[in-house]
Every structure is written in C-alpha cells, then in structure tokens.
C-alpha cells in the first residue's frame, strides 16, 4: 500500500485534475476475537485461505485467532478498518 501523497502523484502524473483523496476509517467494534476474525476472514484472508488445504487452513485460522487475542488483549476492542478513497477528473 502506498502513502496518500504517492497516490496523488500517480494521479497527477496521469493527467487527472480536481483530485480528491482521503483516508476513511470504519471503526469495527469486536465483542471477541472470533467476531474480529470473522470480519477479517471475509475479505482480506480469502486469497490466502483459498491456497491452503483443509488441515493448513485450520492451523492458519487457529494461529490467526491467537494472534488477535495477543494483539488486543481485552475485548470488546476497536479495529480501525481503513480505506483510501480517491478520484479525479481526466480533461
């Protein structure tokens, strides 16, 4: 992932005008580690899980959930789901 300034330069160098680039944070409130894992696995983990066999998938899931527990410590916890939104006009 690039920095916002780098996206702006790419768009500018591509001839776009009236650039609008911003970071949007969607706060996800997770009641527990399984809620957060469920959210993350529904998008970001799909390409990884698709490459694993059933046994490796179960091991990966178990380890990922442990790491969520270790990272957040207590629940409920907030997970800042970030997206960069950008657009410009080509003239």
SVG drawing of the C-alpha trace seen along z (x, -y; Angstrom):
<svg xmlns="http://www.w3.org/2000/svg" viewBox="-19 -20 24 51">
<polyline fill="none" stroke="black" stroke-width="0.4" points="0.0,0.0 1.3,-3.4 1.1,-6.7 -1.6,-9.1 1.0,-11.5 2.2,-8.8 -1.3,-8.1 -1.7,-11.9 1.5,-12.0 0.5,-9.0 -2.9,-10.6 -1.4,-14.0 1.3,-12.5 -1.5,-10.6 -3.2,-13.9 -6.0,-13.9 -7.4,-17.2 -9.6,-18.0 -8.0,-15.3 -9.9,-14.1 -8.0,-11.7 -8.9,-10.8 -8.5,-8.1 -11.7,-6.7 -11.7,-4.8 -14.5,-2.4 -14.4,-1.5 -15.2,2.1 -16.2,3.0 -15.4,6.6 -17.0,8.3 -14.4,11.0 -11.6,12.5 -13.9,14.7 -16.0,11.7 -12.9,9.9 -11.6,13.0 -14.9,13.4 -14.7,9.8 -11.1,10.1 -11.5,13.5 -14.5,12.4 -12.2,10.2 -8.5,9.9 -7.8,13.5 -9.7,15.1 -6.8,15.2 -4.6,16.9 -7.2,19.4 -8.0,20.4 -4.5,21.7 -4.5,23.9 -5.6,27.4 -8.2,28.1 -5.6,29.0 -3.4,26.0 -6.5,23.8 -7.5,24.9 -3.9,24.3 -3.8,20.9 -7.2,19.9 -6.2,21.1 -2.9,19.2 -4.6,16.1 -7.2,16.1 -4.4,16.5 -2.6,13.5 -5.7,11.4 -6.1,12.3 -2.5,11.4 -2.6,8.1 -5.8,6.8 -5.6,8.4 -9.1,7.5 -12.5,7.3 -14.6,5.5 -11.9,3.9 -11.9,1.5 -10.3,2.4 -9.7,-0.5 -10.6,0.7 -9.0,-1.8 -9.7,-2.5 -8.1,-5.1 -10.8,-6.6 -9.6,-8.6 -10.9,-10.1 -10.0,-12.8 -11.2,-14.1 -9.5,-13.5 -9.7,-16.6"/>
</svg>
